[in-house]
Amino acid sequence: MPTRVWTPNVGGARHTVVVRWNPSTFAGELVVEGAVIQTWGGRMAGPDIKFELAGHHASIRKTPTGFDLFVDREKVRYQ
């Protein structure tokens, strides 16, 4: 199962955001600080997944090859 991990520094602290998904169906889950905050079924399409990270706006966007994380509209590089 592919995994993408980000550790952005938000609000003066380092946080961990993980997305895991099935490469065949794109079904997966969003994990923030070790807690699953959202899951989705196959062929995720449509709007970004929006959530808060240390009081800041964050979102996960599906790409053709995986996912991107944005915090306050800025793209965060993954590990």
HUGIUR-V756336 format. One record per run of one state. SS is the DSSP state (a for helix, b for strand, c for the rest). FROM is the first residue (numbers start at 1). TO is the last residue. If there is no record, write none. Layout:
ss: {SS;SS}
from: {FROM;FROM}
to: {TO;TO}
This chain:
ss: {c;b;c;b;c;b;c;b;c;b;c;b;c;b;c;b;c;b;c;b;c}
from: {1;2;7;9;11;13;15;17;22;28;33;35;41;49;54;56;63;67;72;74;77}
to: {1;6;8;10;12;14;16;21;27;32;34;40;48;53;55;62;66;71;73;76;79}
